[in-house]
């Protein structure tokens, strides 16, 4: 009997971007340090473990020229623990790992976004009229461990992820290559209906906790402007429902 294939969530990420990737205006630059200080203070009430990344040494105008939306700060509830919140110029993310539960994660995401808006409102009452949310992303990175990658075919993909990947058998003979592939990395991109945007399905061979694993990802991303906080919460529900349906279809069980 083959071993039970363990399936787990490796990481969940909600990311919000706002404004454009262009360098900030003189007014935005002048308030940037104050903005980050206010955000840091507000977040540290819930996430007391604070980490300043090397990218935080870049001035705002340089940060946008080198890498728009670069992460500069991390905030954790426990040292080296999850969940964590990350911030930088016009970007905020909420990350969680194996202890993730959707209701808690959704509330953490909503609280982080609310904190951001409150800080901006204090500094610039016209912020929401001047800059809109430009991108929302929800991403689930999963892993199936204890797979036998030494089998002669990629049949486990069809069995475990309802996905067929194959090469013409004649290729092995004509070129002189051996089955199975030592590594593989495949990505699909689709248009999604609800929420409107793009959906991503990515899988490949990887390693989780020093164990060979099939690492696979479901993500949905919307780039149209979001008009209100309520729209963010509604988008989160739609995005989660989308990813959960996809996961359940692939794995035959509810886990996200």
Secondary structure, DSSP 4 states (H G I P E B T S, - for coil): -PPP--EEEEEEEEEEEES-SSPPPHHHHHHHHHHHHHHHHHHHTT--EEEE-GGGGS-HHHHHHHHTT-EEEEEESSTT-SSEEEEETTEEEEEE-TT--HHHHHHHHHHHHHHHHHHHHHH-TTHHHH--EEEEEEEEEEEEES--TTSSSSHHHHHHHS------HHHIIIII--SSPS--EEEEEEEETTTTEEEEEEEEEEEETTEEEEEEEEEEEE-SPB-SHHHHHHHHHHHHHHHHHHHHHHHSS---
